[in-house]
Amino acid sequence: MNMKTITLFTGILIMALFSFSALAESSHLDQAIQHAESAVKSADGKTVAHHARMAKNHANAAKSQKDRLINRKHLDKGIKCLDDAIKEGENGNTDAAKQAATDAVKHFKQATK
């Protein structure tokens, strides 16, 4: 292989890596919504709390996104609802935890409009 081929291959590889990381970053809010919806469908409080924690991690990661317009007020309210879902789920209040997760989904969907 000559130097031009190696340089070209390296450049393509670097661009691909940046593209993949951009795709992963742009979907944090979408993943937060998916986990919050899974929390709503969960059968017990501990599982609701687990999915709510996962959703909260993605929602917090979405705060640093620069390439997508997100309503910060609704994002913060959704995170607060997830905190409630985690607390209620860990205490065994499955219905209250599911309701809090449902509220989080509503706020996250409003955050994307």
Beta strands, then each sheet from edge to edge (+ up, - down):
end
